Structure formats: structure tokens, C-alpha cells
């Protein structure tokens, strides 16, 4: 994945929770990690900045309509 500019708050816990959830669903570890990495990258690519802090992962990016 391409490196996204800036820094984010919540990227590590998003990745960890994604891996745990996918493993709980029965995915093999390699597949779970790969899918979790792809999901986490997308959450960061669609990150939201609330106030003056670091951007937060948009974990529901997939549920929002394409406004572009």
C-alpha cells in the first residue's frame, strides 16, 4: 500500500480489531491480516479530522455514498 501523508490516531487499534474480527470469523491468519491491512488503509484514506487533532479512521467509509 502507498504511504498516506500525515499521521493518524487509531490506526493500530483499527488494524488489530480488524484482524481479530476476521480470525473470529474463521479466516486463515494470512488472509485475515491481508484483508485487515486493506481495510485499515481504506479507513485512513477516508479519514476524518475532528477539531485540531489528528485525523481519525473512517471505519464506516464503505457505508457512505460516493459523494465525489
Secondary structure, 3 states (H helix, E strand, C coil): CCCCCCCEECHHHHHHHHHHHHHHCCCCHHHHHHHHHHHHHHHHHCCECCCCCCEECCCCHHHCCCCC
